[in-house]
């Protein structure tokens, strides 16, 4: 009787089991397997399938078996490039696997750490000899490094197309990518200097790196950012690598935070740009009439009146501003709390008769300037070069860093002290709204906060800190 086959995938292999055998294969991120097989299938698996699988050079049941085979082949003279092509990974990844295997052997034997593995130089005619052997085998000169897909066992495809990887990276905010890239490069350089393996990083390696950051007196927030960058690198790799940061690492970071707090460290908080600070910055450039001043005034009122984040301001386009009677509507296409991209509308009233602080007047002046430059659409926040806003690219926009630089320049002109960032107006908006007795839920809805966000709760506390309704105002 003919048997129908159903496939169950494992790391670096695919095994076919008879349909109806109730075989289930569960594999977690770290590569550990939890296999549940029926009693009548297990003898057949042990007696027939497993020997056949292990006899296939390119099929491995676990990552450990694959790494051991790569180390054995490398010592036999295979190059990193050859091994990478056979296993569907880069030559750099093969080099890391070899170094990690040699390090484990040295550590188990009590010897010193090995020097970085070097790749043996391949003979010039090696590839041509392989092609000749392939022609003799009847493959038409094509060197087959993997079994065909139609065979019972073949290597699982782990290649990610370039365009798909670009979409993955686009899902991470630009500022986060820049911060994570810098943190990862620092960790990789430390691993190279100390002889440790950055990918995959063991918990012992992460604990040692925490000790390195402790010796540099880095803040606990910097430590958390570094660990988040390393974890993100492992999860977005090709293939994704297991993250071994467990409870020991979490407790170590918490312990480091406690130590720094005892030493007098306090987390730096951005200065809230409240109504008085915003007017001071607008007054500082009130006499300026160039394109830069027009753009900066619109930037300030949008950050405060629409409670925009820096990333949200970067994505605004001219068509996202709609002027209505008594104010304007700002359409935010995507925000930190709106991952699906549904968008949100932020209503902004005119805000008084003084044209120096009227949001609709200042934003309307920027829109008129962009139209005068010949652009009917495109980004709202545009760079100004040599006093002009004309650029060869229709979609030329300001970056998050350029917005931060412009805001700090304006804060310096107004004489503001402390840590000034473009997040200050957004925080000041929430604090002023709470001080004006607005309902916290309506404030959260107007600014796109989650009502349970700890940052939002801190803003609400700042707004009502010295009000009569605060219990701290009671007297003896």
N, C-alpha and C positions, 0 to 999 in steps of 0.2 A: 504494500500500500504506500502511495506517495505521501510524504510528510510535508506539510506547509511549515515554513520557517518564519519566525519573527525576530527582529534584531533588538538587542539591548546594548547601549553604548556605555563604555567606561573610558577613563583617561587613556588616550593614545591607542585605543583599540575598539573594535566592534565585534561582538560575539553573537552568533545566531543560535537561538534555542527553539526547540519544537513548539509550535503554536498549541496552546492549551496546556502547557506544562506548569502554568502558574508561577513562572520565574519572574522575579522582580529585582531590579538593580537600582540602588540608591547611592549616589556619589555626592559628597558634600564638597565645599570649596577647597578643603585641604587635601583632597584626593583620597581620603579614607572611604572604604566601600562597606556597605551593609547589604549583604546578599542574602535573600531568603529564597531557598529552592525547595521544591517538594521532595519528599523522601525518595520517590522513584526516579527523579531526575538527577539527584546528587551522585549516585554511583556511575551513571552514564557520563556525567560531567568529569568526575575524577578519573574514570577509566579511559575515556576517549578524547574529550574535547581539550582538557588542560594539557596533556602531552602534545597534542597537535598545535595548540596555541604557542606553547613555549618553544616548539621546534621552528617557529617562524621568526626570522631574525628581527623583523620590524614590528613585532607585536609584543606588548608588555602589559602585564596586569596591574602594575603599580608604578608610581613615579620612581621609587627606589630601584626597581629592576631596570627601568630605562636609564637612570643616571649611572648605575653600575656598568651597564653595557656601553654607554658613551665613554666612560673612563677607560674601560678595557680596550675599546677600539682606538682611542687616542694614543694609548701606550703602545698599541700595535703599529702605529705609524699613520693613522688616518688624520687628515687635517681638519681644522675647525670648519672650514667651508664645506667639505665633503659631508661631515656629520650633520651640519646644519641643513643641507639639502635633503639628506635622508630622513630627518625627523621633522622637517617643516618649520624650523626656527632659524634665527639669525646665527651667524658665526660668533657674535659677541655673547649670545645666550649660551652657546656650547662652551665657550671659554669660562663663563661663570660656573657652569655645572662641573667642569673639570676641576677648577680651583676649589669648589666646595667639597668635592669628593676627596681630593688630596688632603684638604684640611681636616676632614673627619677622620681619615686614616691616621694622620699624624697625631691628632688629639687623642684618639683611642689608644695609640701606642706610647703616649707621653712625650713625643718628640716636639721640636719647635715647629712653628708655622712654616709652611713651604713658601718658596718664592713664587711670584706669579708664573702661571703656566705659559710656556712659549710654544708657538705653533711650528711643527717641523716643516721645512721647505719642501714642497712637492716637486717631483721630477717634472721637467717640462713636457715629457711625452706621456704623463700619467693619464690624462683625459683621453688622448688619442688611443692609447692601449685599451681603455675601457670601452671606447666606441667600437674598436675592432672586435673585442670579445662579444659585444652586443650584436654586431652584425653576424658573427658566427652562430650566435644563439637564435638568430631569426627574428630579431626585433627591429631590423632596418636601421641600425646604427643609433637608436635611441636608448640611452642608459636608463633602465628602469630601477628607480630607487624605492618605490612603494608598490605593494601589490595592487592590481587593478581594483576599481571600486566594486565590481560585480562579484568578487571573491568573498568567501565567508568571513575572512578577516582582512581588514584594511585599516590604515591609519585615519583617524578622525580629522576632518578638515578644520584647521585652527587659523586659517589666514583671514584677516579682516581687510576688505578693500580700502583704498586710500580715501575715496569719497565718504565711505561709512565712518572712518575714523575722524574725518573732518566734522561730520555731524555730531559725533560723540563729544568732541572738544568744544563745539559750539554750544552744547548744552551746559557747559561750565562758564560762569561769568568771567569776563575778561580780567577783572581785577583779581579774582580768585585764581585764575590760571597763572597770572604773573607772580602772585605771592607763592603759590605752590611750586612753581618752577624754580624760584630762587631757593626755597627751603629744600627741595629735592637735590639741587646741585650742591648745596652745602653738605648734605648727608652723604652724597656719593663721594665727594672729595675727602670727607673724613674716613669713609670706608677704605678708599684707596690708600690713604696715609697709614692706616692702622692694620691693613691686611684683612679686613672683614668683607663679607659678601653683602652688597646692597640689595640684590634681588635673587631669591627671596630672603628677606631679612628675618632672622630668628628673634625670639623675644630677648635672648641674651644680648644680641647685637643692639636691639633697641634700648635695653637697660644701660648698656655701656655708652650709647650715644646720649642718653639722658644725663649720665654722669659728666660727659663732656660739656653739655649745655649748662650744667650746674656750675662747673668750674669757670665758665665764661659769664656767670651771673645773669643769664638770660631770664626774662620775666616768664612766669607760668603761662601767660597767654601765648608767648612766642613758642614755648615748648608744645602746647596743644596744636598750634598751627603746623609745626614741624611734623608731629606725629600724624596729623590729618593729611598732610601732603604725601607722606610715605605710604599711608594706607590707600589713598586714592591712586597712587602710582601702581600699587600691587593689583588693585581691583580693575584698573583700566588697561592692564598689560595685555600682551598677545603671546601666549594665552594668559588669562588672569591667574595670578599667583596667590597662594594662601597667605592670609594675614594672621600672624602668630602672636600679636599683641593681646595678652590676656589680663587676668586679674592682677598679677604681679606688677605689670606695667601701669595699670590704672592706679593702684595703690601707691606706687612709687611717685607718680606725678602729683597725686593728692598730697603725699607727704612733703614733696618739694614745695608745693604751694603753701602749706602750713608753715614750713620753715621760713619762707620768704616773708610771709605776713608777720611772723614773730620778729623778724629782723627789721621791720618797719616799711616793707614794700607795700604800696597800694596801687591798684589798677588805675591807669590814667584814663580820665573821662574827658571827652570832647566838651568844649565850652558851649553851652546852649546859647545860640544867637536869638535872643528874645526881641521884642518889639523895639526897645531902645537901641540895641546893637545893630539891628537891621537898618534903622533910620540913620544911624551914624555912618554906616558904610555907603548908603545912598547919598547922604550929604557930602561925603568925601569926593564923589565924582559928579556932583550936581552941575558944576560949571563946565564939564567936559562934554563936547558935542560930536566927537568922532565915532566911527563905527564900533570901535572897541568899547567905548562908554555906553553906547546904545545896547550892545549885546550884554554887557556886564549888569546893567540895570535890570534887564529882563531876566537874566539868570538869577539874580538875587530874589526878585519877587516870586518867581516860580518855585525856587527852593523853599521859600517860607510859606507863601499863600497856598500853594498846591501841595505842600509837604512832600516834595519829590526827593527820592534818593538820587544819588549821583548817577547810577546806572540808568535810572528811568529818564533823567534829563538828557542823557546821551542819545537815547533812542527816539526822542520826540522829533516829529516832522512838522513842517509848516501846516499840513492839512490836519494835524491833530489838535489845532487850536480853532475853536469855533466861538465867534463873538455873538453874544445874545444880548437882549435888552437887560440892562442892569449888571452885566458882568460877562464872563466867558466860561467856556467848558473846555477842560484839558482832558484829552483822551490818552490814557496811559496804556500802551499796547500790551506790555508785560511787566510784571513786578516780581519781587522776591517771593511774595506769598501767592502769586498767580502763575504756577508752573505750566498750566495748560494753555495760557495765552488768550484767555477770554477777554482780557482788557478791563479797564475800569474808567469811570468818568469822575473827574474832580471838579466840582463847581467852584468858581472864584468870583466873588462880587467885586465891584469897582473899588470899594474901600476908601470912601471919602472924596472930598472935592480938591484936595491938594494934589496937583499933578505930579509932584515929586515922589509921592508914595502910592499913586493910583496904579494898581496892577494892570488893568485893562489898557490904560494909556501907554505904559512902558512896554508891555508885550506887543501892543499894536504898532509902536514905533519900530520894533525889531522886524516884524512881519513886513512893514512897508519898505524897510531898508533892503530886505532880501528880495522883494519884488523889483525894487529899483536896480538891483544888481543883475537882473535878468533871470532869476530863479522863481518859478511859480510853485515849486514843490521841493522836496528834499529835506535835509536835516534843518532843524530850527537853530541849534547851537553850532555855529560855524567858526573856524579859526579866522583870525584877522592878521594879515601879513602886510607889513609896511603901510598900515593905515587903510588897507583895502580888504574887502570880503569876496573879491572875485577869485575863483579857483577853476582850474581846468576840469576838475571832476565834479559831476553833478551831485554825487553822494559823499562829498568831503565833509566830515563832521569832526567835532571836538571829541577827544578821548576822555576817559575818567580822570587820568592824570592831569590833562590840561585844564579841566574844570577845577580840580583841586588847586593847581598853581594859581589860577585866576582868583579863586576865592581867598586864598592866603594873601595874595597881593592886596586885595581890597580890605581885608582885615587889618593888614599892616598900615594902610593909609588911614584907617579909622582909629588906629591906636588900640586895638583889642589885645588883651593879654591872654596867656594860657594856650592850651592846645586848640587851635582853630582848624576845623575841617568842614567840607561841604555838608556834613551831617548835622552841623550845629543849627542851621535854620529849621530843619525838620524837627529836631528835638525842641527848639524854642517854640515852634508852632503848637506842639502838644502841651507844653508847659503853660504857655499863655492861654490856650483854650481852657485848660483846667482851672487856671486862676480866674478866668471870666465866667466860671460856674457852668460850663458846658458839660453835658452828660458824657462820661467816659466811653460808653458804647458808640455814641455818635462821633466822638473824636477818633476812635479806632477805625470806624467806617470811612471817615473823611480822609484819613491818612494811609489807609491800607495796612493797618496793624492787626495782628491777632490780639483779641482782648486778653488772652492769657499769656502773652509775651512778657518775659521778665523785663525787657527794655522798656516796653510800653508802661508797665506798672511802675517802673522807676520814674518815668516822665510824669505820671500822674501824681506820684508822691512829691516830686519837686514842685508841681503846680499848687498843691494844697498843703505844703509843709508848714506854713505859718498862718494858715487860715484858722478861724475860730472853730471850725468843725473838726480840726485835728485834735485828738486827745492830748497831744503834747502841749496844747495851749492852756491846760488846766493849771490852776494855782493852788497853793496850800491854804 
